[in-house]
Amino acid sequence: MYYLGIDLHKDESHVAVLDDDAEVVEEIRVANANLDEVAEEYAGAKAALEATSNYYTIYDTLDEHLDVVVADPTQTKAIGYAEVKNDRLDAKLLAQLRRAGMIAESYVPSEELRERRALVRGRKRLVEKRTDFKNEVHALLDKHGITYDWDPFSVNGREILASEDFSLGIVGDQLMESFLSIIDELTAQIEELETLIEETAASLEETQLLMTIPGVSFYSSLLITSEIGEIDRFDEAKQVVSYAGLDPVVRESGDSRTEGSISKRGSGDLRWILVQCVQTAVHRCNDPYLGRFYARLKRRKNHQIAIVATARKLLVSIFHMLDRKEVYDPPEVSA
C-alpha cells in the first residue's frame, strides 16, 4: 500500500509518496492539471490533501483513482503546529498522518450541494457589496454636510438626489451617480439570484420543512441546508452544533469546569444566518418557543449571549426536523 500526501497550491502541488514502512518512495512537484497522471500511477493508494479554496476539482480528480481524504488544518493539529513548514515537509507530513490514520477529515459536499452553496453564498456576497456602496452614499452625503431624515434609496430619496436643486458639486454628483448605478446593477443581479434560489428551495423537501419555522425564508432555508449538508452524517444534535461552531469552549482544570464563548469553528455563514433567523423569529414573528427562551435568558445575561444561545436552540430543532422529516412543531406550541 502506498500513502500520498499532497500539498495543494493554486497551479501546482508537491506530492510525497510513502510505502508501508513509511519510507519515501517519491517526492515530486507537479502541475495540478497533471495530478490525474500521478493518481493513475498509484491507483488504489490512500491519499490526503489539505482543504484549500480550490480543492473540490482536485479532490474529484484524485477520487477517481485514490482513497482520498481532505484534512482539516484547524483540526489536524500536527500540521498547524509543525515547527518547520514548507511544501515538501507538509506533503510528507500529510502522507505520514494518512498512513497512521490520524487525519482529521474535512467534510466534502456533493457536487449538488456545492452548487447550492455557491448560489446562496454568491447572493450574500452581492448583498454585502451593495451595502458597501450604500455606505459610500451615506458617507458622501455626510462629507458634504447634508443632513437628511429621508432614505436616499427610496423612490422619494432618489427624486431628491436627482432634483436640480440638489448638488454636491461636479465630483460629488458624479460619484453619487456612479454609486447609485452600481447599487441598481447589484440589486438587479441579486433579484435574478433570488428567483433561482426560490425555485431551488421550493423543489427540495428539506427546505420546505425549514420554511415552516417562523422567520425562515427560501434563502435562509437553502443556506442552512447547503451549509449543514447531509443530515444523516450527524448522530446527534450536539454534533451539528459543534460543526456550526455554536458549542461553548470548555476549560477544565482539576475539579473546575468553565464554559466560555462559542468555538466559532465551521461555517461563519451558517452561524450568521441562524442568528438572522432568530432575530426575525423573536422580534418580528413573535415565535413563542424561541421567544420565551430568548426572553428568559436575556433577563439573566445580555442580548448577544441570549441571541446566540437561541440560535443554538434553533439549530437543535432544525437537526431533529431534518432527521425525522418533520415540520416545525416545538413542545407546547402549535405550528
Disulfide bonds with the S-S distance in Angstrom:
none
